[in-house]
Every structure is written in C-alpha cells, then in structure tokens.
Amino acid sequence: MNKQISKLSPSELKSLVERGILRVTMSNGKIPTKIEETPEYQQFKHLKGKKIHIGEASRKYDIPNPTITRWKHKGFLKVLGTDGQKILLDESYVAYCAYVYCQSPGSGRWAFTKDGLPRSSGVDLRNV
C-alpha cells in the first residue's frame, strides 16, 4: 500500500512516529507545547508585560474586537488587570495571536489548536 504522507490520517501518522519510521522535530529538536515556546511568539516577546486594552488592540492589529475577546476567553491572551472597565492584556500575546491569525488563509480562520498553538497546514500532530 503506497499512500502519500498528506493522505495519512492523524492516527496513522502518530503510529509512524511512535514506531520510529517518521521523525518530526522543530528547529530546536522538540515540538512546542506552550505558546511561549513557539517561534511565532519569540518574535513578540519584547512586548511582554506591555499593557494594551481590547479596543486598542483591535485597532492596532486590525483584528475584530469579538475575536480578541474570544482569544481571551480561550486563555490564549494573558490578562494583566483592568483600568476601570477596560481589560488590560499582555501585548506580546495579542501580537502573537494577531500574527498567527493573519497567516491563516480563508474565512473562519481556525488558526489555533485548543492550546493556542499555531495550527499547521495539513495534519496537526500536536492534537493527535
């Protein structure tokens, strides 16, 4: 049976990895398990701790306000506090999510795994 790797199911790919037939590694030798470990996040870590409220983030990164709110509810964004009724977010996480979101083609943009990691095109082995 000859199948192209892109046609394999996630369970078949996982089995190949477990049996040592297929190797999957990142540039540092491991698969990221947290947002902070991704190369995408590393681009924005200089913004860590900088406060930005949801409305300002929406304007600055050209992302709909409800999308940013959804990311906050899913735990992708770190909340630093409040200023009156404004929720203050860590801008490094906002910039990371905006970057990943804008890299995702098409409408609907299922850009993230359940852990907030970027969804790769094709099969995402992090959720298998």
Backbone as JSON, one array per atom type, in Angstrom:
{
  "sequence": "MNKQISKLSPSELKSLVERGILRVTMSNGKIPTKIEETPEYQQFKHLKGKKIHIGEASRKYDIPNPTITRWKHKGFLKVLGTDGQKILLDESYVAYCAYVYCQSPGSGRWAFTKDGLPRSSGVDLRNV",
  "N": [[0.85, -1.18, 0.0], [0.77, 2.06, -1.02], [0.79, 5.24, 0.12], [0.51, 8.77, -0.04], [2.14, 11.0, 2.2], [0.58, 13.18, 2.93], [-1.96, 12.17, 2.73], [-2.37, 10.48, 4.84], [-4.03, 9.5, 7.84], [-4.4, 11.23, 11.02], [-4.0, 9.34, 13.11], [-2.58, 7.3, 11.81], [-0.23, 8.69, 11.13], [0.71, 9.3, 13.7], [1.23, 6.74, 14.64], [3.32, 5.99, 12.9], [5.29, 7.78, 13.75], [5.61, 6.96, 16.43], [6.64, 4.39, 16.01], [9.07, 4.97, 14.99], [9.46, 5.31, 12.3], [8.87, 7.66, 11.04], [10.12, 10.86, 11.58], [9.54, 13.72, 13.52], [10.48, 16.91, 14.12], [11.25, 20.08, 15.58], [13.11, 23.12, 14.91], [14.62, 23.41, 17.22], [14.67, 20.86, 18.1], [12.44, 19.89, 19.41], [8.85, 19.6, 19.79], [6.76, 22.38, 20.15], [4.92, 22.97, 23.15], [3.72, 24.95, 24.51], [2.51, 28.29, 24.16], [4.57, 30.19, 24.53], [6.83, 28.82, 23.7], [6.86, 28.74, 20.98], [8.19, 29.62, 17.74], [6.85, 31.71, 16.56], [5.82, 33.22, 18.7], [8.19, 34.12, 19.85], [9.01, 36.24, 18.26], [7.67, 38.38, 19.3], [8.23, 38.68, 21.97], [9.53, 40.81, 23.07], [7.59, 42.6, 23.68], [6.47, 41.74, 25.98], [4.65, 42.08, 28.94], [3.83, 44.65, 28.39], [1.05, 46.72, 28.54], [-2.14, 46.58, 26.97], [-5.35, 47.53, 25.98], [-8.43, 45.87, 25.0], [-9.94, 47.2, 22.95], [-8.03, 49.0, 21.92], [-6.12, 47.16, 21.04], [-7.57, 45.88, 19.06], [-7.83, 47.93, 17.14], [-5.09, 48.54, 16.62], [-3.97, 46.12, 15.67], [-5.72, 45.41, 13.72], [-7.81, 43.52, 14.06], [-10.92, 41.98, 14.6], [-12.85, 43.07, 17.4], [-14.55, 41.14, 18.79], [-13.17, 38.79, 18.17], [-10.7, 39.04, 19.48], [-11.67, 39.1, 22.09], [-12.71, 36.5, 22.22], [-10.32, 35.02, 22.03], [-9.23, 35.77, 24.49], [-11.07, 34.59, 26.27], [-10.59, 31.91, 25.68], [-8.16, 31.58, 26.77], [-5.81, 32.22, 25.47], [-4.68, 34.69, 25.62], [-2.91, 36.71, 27.91], [-4.13, 38.21, 30.78], [-3.53, 41.28, 32.28], [-4.7, 42.94, 34.07], [-7.1, 45.47, 35.04], [-8.38, 48.62, 33.9], [-10.41, 50.7, 35.08], [-13.25, 49.91, 33.39], [-11.96, 48.7, 31.35], [-10.26, 45.93, 30.02], [-7.01, 44.9, 30.51], [-4.51, 43.62, 28.52], [-1.65, 41.48, 27.96], [0.53, 42.65, 25.64], [2.32, 41.14, 24.11], [1.19, 38.61, 23.75], [-1.15, 39.29, 22.39], [-0.08, 40.34, 20.0], [1.21, 38.05, 19.04], [-1.02, 36.28, 18.64], [-2.45, 37.78, 16.74], [-0.62, 37.77, 14.63], [-0.45, 34.98, 13.98], [-3.12, 34.52, 13.33], [-3.44, 36.19, 11.07], [-1.82, 34.86, 9.31], [-3.22, 32.67, 8.6], [-5.05, 31.19, 6.05], [-8.13, 32.01, 4.34], [-11.68, 32.19, 5.24], [-13.19, 32.01, 8.5], [-10.93, 30.96, 9.72], [-9.49, 28.94, 11.48], [-7.11, 29.14, 13.25], [-5.69, 28.28, 15.44], [-4.67, 25.64, 17.68], [-6.31, 23.76, 20.28], [-4.77, 24.48, 22.44], [-3.79, 26.94, 21.89], [-1.67, 27.04, 20.19], [-0.08, 27.57, 16.99], [-1.94, 26.34, 14.26], [-0.82, 24.01, 12.05], [-0.58, 23.83, 8.47], [-2.37, 21.25, 6.92], [-2.01, 18.13, 8.57], [-2.16, 18.32, 12.08], [-0.02, 17.37, 14.34], [0.17, 17.85, 17.02], [-2.26, 17.64, 18.27], [-3.0, 15.04, 18.12]],
  "CA": [[0.0, 0.0, 0.0], [1.54, 3.29, -1.14], [0.0, 6.45, 0.37], [1.27, 9.98, 0.19], [2.08, 11.37, 3.62], [-0.52, 14.12, 3.13], [-3.22, 11.41, 2.73], [-2.45, 9.66, 6.04], [-4.84, 10.02, 8.94], [-3.58, 11.57, 12.18], [-3.6, 8.14, 13.88], [-1.53, 6.62, 11.04], [1.0, 9.47, 11.3], [1.18, 9.12, 15.07], [1.79, 5.39, 14.7], [4.62, 6.02, 12.22], [6.23, 8.49, 14.62], [5.88, 6.1, 17.58], [7.44, 3.24, 15.57], [10.37, 5.45, 14.54], [9.52, 5.33, 10.84], [8.78, 9.06, 10.67], [10.58, 11.74, 12.65], [9.02, 15.08, 13.48], [11.19, 17.75, 15.08], [11.32, 21.51, 15.3], [14.5, 23.54, 14.78], [15.31, 23.19, 18.49], [14.62, 19.44, 18.4], [11.22, 19.45, 20.1], [7.59, 20.2, 19.35], [6.3, 23.29, 21.2], [3.7, 22.58, 23.87], [3.17, 26.18, 25.08], [2.63, 29.45, 23.28], [5.86, 30.83, 24.72], [7.89, 28.01, 23.07], [6.75, 28.79, 19.52], [8.99, 30.66, 17.08], [5.97, 32.85, 16.29], [5.76, 34.06, 19.91], [9.52, 34.7, 20.1], [9.1, 37.5, 17.53], [6.96, 39.43, 20.02], [8.48, 38.62, 23.41], [9.98, 42.13, 23.53], [6.38, 43.32, 24.12], [5.98, 41.07, 27.19], [4.37, 42.96, 30.07], [3.26, 45.92, 27.94], [-0.41, 46.64, 28.65], [-2.96, 47.08, 25.88], [-6.74, 47.11, 26.2], [-9.01, 45.14, 23.87], [-10.28, 48.12, 21.86], [-6.77, 49.48, 21.34], [-5.52, 46.01, 20.34], [-8.38, 45.68, 17.86], [-7.44, 48.96, 16.16], [-3.66, 48.45, 16.29], [-3.66, 44.9, 14.93], [-6.77, 45.24, 12.72], [-8.49, 42.26, 14.37], [-12.22, 42.3, 15.2], [-12.94, 43.04, 18.85], [-15.04, 39.84, 19.3], [-12.12, 37.76, 18.0], [-9.76, 39.21, 20.6], [-12.39, 38.67, 23.3], [-12.76, 35.03, 22.18], [-8.97, 34.54, 22.39], [-9.07, 35.96, 25.93], [-11.88, 33.56, 26.94], [-9.97, 30.6, 25.47], [-6.91, 31.54, 27.53], [-4.65, 32.47, 24.61], [-4.15, 36.01, 25.99], [-2.67, 36.91, 29.34], [-4.76, 39.41, 31.31], [-2.65, 41.93, 33.26], [-5.5, 43.68, 35.04], [-8.15, 46.31, 34.47], [-8.3, 50.07, 34.08], [-11.85, 50.98, 35.05], [-13.93, 48.76, 32.78], [-11.12, 48.16, 30.26], [-9.43, 44.77, 30.36], [-5.65, 45.11, 30.02], [-3.89, 42.38, 28.07], [-0.22, 41.5, 27.65], [0.59, 42.87, 24.19], [3.09, 40.09, 23.41], [0.25, 37.55, 23.38], [-2.04, 39.85, 21.37], [0.69, 40.42, 18.75], [1.38, 36.66, 18.61], [-2.29, 35.77, 18.11], [-2.76, 38.52, 15.52], [0.28, 37.28, 13.59], [-0.88, 33.64, 13.58], [-4.44, 34.69, 12.72], [-3.27, 36.78, 9.74], [-1.12, 33.89, 8.47], [-4.16, 31.59, 8.27], [-5.84, 31.54, 4.86], [-9.56, 31.73, 4.27], [-12.58, 32.68, 6.28], [-13.31, 31.07, 9.61], [-9.59, 31.03, 10.3], [-9.18, 28.08, 12.61], [-5.68, 29.36, 13.25], [-5.06, 27.78, 16.66], [-5.08, 24.39, 18.29], [-7.01, 24.02, 21.54], [-3.8, 25.02, 23.39], [-3.33, 28.25, 21.46], [-0.52, 26.92, 19.3], [-0.5, 27.72, 15.59], [-2.34, 25.12, 13.55], [-0.05, 23.9, 10.82], [-1.42, 23.4, 7.34], [-2.36, 19.79, 6.85], [-2.28, 17.43, 9.84], [-1.53, 18.9, 13.24], [0.33, 16.24, 15.21], [0.1, 18.23, 18.44], [-3.58, 17.29, 18.82], [-3.28, 13.63, 17.86]],
  "C": [[0.89, 1.24, 0.0], [0.62, 4.49, -0.95], [0.94, 7.63, 0.47], [1.1, 10.38, 1.63], [0.92, 12.33, 3.89], [-1.88, 13.42, 3.18], [-3.4, 10.55, 3.97], [-3.32, 10.32, 7.09], [-3.92, 10.39, 10.1], [-3.12, 10.35, 12.97], [-2.51, 7.35, 13.15], [-0.2, 7.36, 11.18], [1.58, 9.27, 12.7], [1.83, 7.75, 15.23], [3.17, 5.34, 14.04], [5.68, 6.71, 13.07], [6.61, 7.6, 15.8], [6.78, 4.92, 17.23], [8.8, 3.67, 15.04], [10.53, 5.5, 13.03], [9.53, 6.76, 10.33], [9.24, 9.89, 11.85], [10.02, 13.13, 12.44], [9.76, 15.87, 14.55], [11.09, 19.21, 14.64], [12.8, 21.87, 15.22], [15.29, 23.32, 16.06], [15.23, 21.73, 18.94], [13.37, 18.98, 19.12], [10.0, 20.17, 19.53], [7.11, 21.12, 20.47], [5.01, 22.8, 21.84], [3.04, 23.79, 24.53], [3.37, 27.31, 24.08], [4.02, 30.05, 23.33], [7.02, 30.09, 24.04], [7.86, 28.1, 21.55], [7.65, 29.86, 18.94], [8.15, 31.9, 16.77], [5.92, 33.79, 17.5], [7.09, 34.77, 20.14], [9.69, 36.04, 19.39], [8.54, 38.67, 18.34], [7.28, 39.48, 21.51], [9.02, 39.94, 23.96], [8.81, 43.0, 24.01], [5.84, 42.77, 25.44], [5.83, 42.09, 28.33], [3.81, 44.32, 29.68], [1.74, 45.78, 27.9], [-1.09, 47.26, 27.44], [-4.39, 46.62, 26.14], [-7.33, 46.58, 24.89], [-9.32, 46.06, 22.7], [-9.05, 48.64, 21.14], [-6.1, 48.38, 20.52], [-6.26, 45.76, 19.03], [-7.98, 46.67, 16.76], [-6.0, 48.77, 15.7], [-3.35, 47.26, 15.38], [-4.71, 44.56, 13.87], [-7.44, 43.86, 12.83], [-9.83, 42.62, 15.0], [-12.21, 42.13, 16.72], [-13.47, 41.71, 19.38], [-14.01, 38.71, 19.17], [-11.12, 37.84, 19.15], [-10.41, 38.77, 21.91], [-12.47, 37.14, 23.36], [-11.4, 34.44, 22.55], [-8.74, 34.66, 23.9], [-9.84, 34.86, 26.69], [-11.27, 32.16, 26.79], [-8.64, 30.47, 26.21], [-5.66, 31.76, 26.7], [-3.95, 33.78, 24.99], [-4.0, 36.11, 27.49], [-3.28, 38.24, 29.76], [-3.86, 39.97, 32.41], [-3.41, 42.72, 34.31], [-6.6, 44.44, 34.34], [-7.8, 47.77, 34.73], [-9.73, 50.56, 33.95], [-12.55, 49.74, 34.51], [-13.12, 48.14, 31.64], [-10.27, 47.01, 30.78], [-8.07, 44.98, 29.71], [-4.99, 43.77, 29.74], [-2.39, 42.58, 27.9], [-0.08, 41.58, 26.13], [1.38, 41.81, 23.45], [2.17, 38.96, 22.94], [-0.73, 38.01, 22.31], [-1.32, 39.86, 20.02], [0.9, 39.02, 18.17], [0.11, 36.13, 17.96], [-2.66, 36.46, 16.81], [-1.89, 38.03, 14.36], [-0.18, 35.91, 13.07], [-2.22, 33.71, 12.83], [-4.31, 35.21, 11.28], [-2.53, 35.85, 8.78], [-2.05, 32.78, 7.98], [-5.03, 31.99, 7.09], [-7.33, 31.27, 5.06], [-10.38, 32.31, 5.39], [-12.75, 31.61, 7.33], [-12.03, 31.02, 10.4], [-9.42, 30.23, 11.58], [-7.67, 28.06, 12.73], [-4.96, 28.67, 14.39], [-5.54, 26.38, 17.02], [-5.8, 24.74, 19.59], [-6.09, 24.62, 22.6], [-3.28, 26.39, 23.0], [-2.1, 28.23, 20.59], [-0.97, 27.09, 17.87], [-0.85, 26.38, 14.98], [-1.54, 25.09, 12.26], [-0.99, 23.52, 9.68], [-1.29, 21.9, 7.23], [-2.66, 19.22, 8.23], [-1.51, 18.08, 10.96], [-1.25, 17.78, 14.25], [0.23, 16.58, 16.7], [-1.23, 17.86, 19.07], [-3.92, 15.82, 18.65], [-3.2, 12.86, 19.15]]
}
